Amino acid sequence: LNKSDYKDDEGIFYDYEFKVYSLKNDSWRKITKLPHYLRFMYQFFYHLMHRRGYGVLAGRVLHWVMPLRIQLGPRNRIVGFDLGNEEFIEVSQPECANKNYL
């Protein structure tokens, strides 16, 4: 993980880098298409929240719960990394998720 400080209107963030290790090739590959919301994973308080830092593997996709905003309020999103396509996805939520159940 490479970090370098930068600041925007929501606070101080870090540049981030995402790599995937290939057992077949015994090497690391850098994923270059990263969604902007991944920056929340590198805020110091993100990993203090209950189990937020742990991904859940389901159907070849590694999932995380991510905040919608930097404040880590009651509104969240589910983000996935598809291990087959090596792409990030945002998982659609049911209508009840708009009522702060997630």
C-alpha positions as CSV (number, residue, x, y, z in Angstrom):
1,L,0.0,0.0,0.0
2,N,1.5,3.3,-1.1
3,K,0.3,6.3,0.9
4,S,0.8,10.0,0.3
5,D,-1.3,12.7,1.9
6,Y,-3.7,15.0,0.0
7,K,-6.6,17.1,1.1
8,D,-10.0,17.8,-0.3
9,D,-13.2,19.4,0.9
10,E,-14.2,16.3,3.0
11,G,-10.9,15.9,4.9
12,I,-7.4,14.4,4.5
13,F,-7.1,11.3,2.4
14,Y,-4.4,9.0,1.2
15,D,-3.6,7.8,-2.3
16,Y,-4.1,4.1,-2.5
17,E,-3.0,1.2,-4.5
18,F,-4.8,-2.2,-5.0
19,K,-2.8,-5.3,-6.0
20,V,-3.8,-8.9,-6.7
21,Y,-1.5,-11.8,-6.1
22,S,-1.4,-14.5,-8.7
23,L,-0.5,-18.0,-7.4
24,K,-0.1,-19.2,-11.0
25,N,2.4,-16.5,-12.0
26,D,3.8,-16.0,-8.4
27,S,3.6,-12.2,-8.9
28,W,1.5,-9.2,-8.0
29,R,-0.6,-7.2,-10.5
30,K,-1.7,-3.6,-9.9
31,I,-5.4,-2.9,-10.5
32,T,-5.5,0.5,-12.2
33,K,-9.3,1.2,-12.4
34,L,-10.2,2.1,-8.8
35,P,-13.5,3.7,-7.8
36,H,-13.2,6.9,-5.8
37,Y,-15.1,5.5,-2.8
38,L,-12.2,3.1,-1.9
39,R,-10.5,6.0,-0.3
40,F,-12.8,5.5,2.7
41,M,-11.1,2.2,3.5
42,Y,-7.9,4.0,4.3
43,Q,-9.3,6.5,6.9
44,F,-8.1,5.6,10.4
45,F,-11.5,5.1,11.9
46,Y,-12.8,2.7,9.1
47,H,-11.1,-0.3,10.7
48,L,-12.3,0.7,14.2
49,M,-15.9,0.0,13.2
50,H,-17.1,-3.6,13.9
51,R,-15.8,-5.9,11.1
52,R,-15.6,-3.2,8.5
53,G,-12.1,-4.1,7.4
54,Y,-12.9,-7.7,6.7
55,G,-14.1,-8.8,3.3
56,V,-16.7,-11.6,2.7
57,L,-16.1,-13.9,-0.3
58,A,-19.3,-14.9,-2.1
59,G,-19.5,-16.1,-5.7
60,R,-16.0,-15.1,-6.7
61,V,-16.6,-11.6,-5.4
62,L,-14.9,-10.2,-2.3
63,H,-17.4,-7.8,-0.6
64,W,-17.0,-5.0,1.9
65,V,-19.5,-2.6,3.6
66,M,-18.4,1.0,2.9
67,P,-19.8,4.3,4.1
68,L,-21.5,6.5,1.6
69,R,-19.8,9.5,3.1
70,I,-16.7,10.2,5.1
71,Q,-18.7,10.7,8.3
72,L,-19.5,6.9,8.6
73,G,-23.1,7.6,9.3
74,P,-25.9,5.0,9.1
75,R,-26.0,5.0,5.3
76,N,-23.7,2.4,3.7
77,R,-23.0,0.7,0.4
78,I,-21.8,-2.8,-0.4
79,V,-18.7,-2.9,-2.6
80,G,-17.3,-6.0,-4.3
81,F,-14.1,-6.9,-6.1
82,D,-14.8,-9.6,-8.8
83,L,-11.8,-11.9,-8.6
84,G,-12.4,-13.3,-12.1
85,N,-12.7,-10.0,-13.9
86,E,-10.5,-8.1,-11.5
87,E,-13.1,-5.2,-11.4
88,F,-14.8,-3.4,-8.6
89,I,-18.6,-3.4,-8.5
90,E,-21.2,-1.7,-6.3
91,V,-23.9,-4.1,-5.2
92,S,-27.5,-2.9,-5.7
93,Q,-29.5,-2.8,-2.5
94,P,-33.2,-3.5,-2.0
95,E,-35.5,-0.6,-1.5
96,C,-35.6,-1.1,2.3
97,A,-31.9,-0.1,2.4
98,N,-33.0,3.5,1.7
99,K,-34.6,3.4,5.2
100,N,-31.2,3.0,7.0
101,Y,-31.6,-0.7,7.7
102,L,-28.1,-1.5,6.3
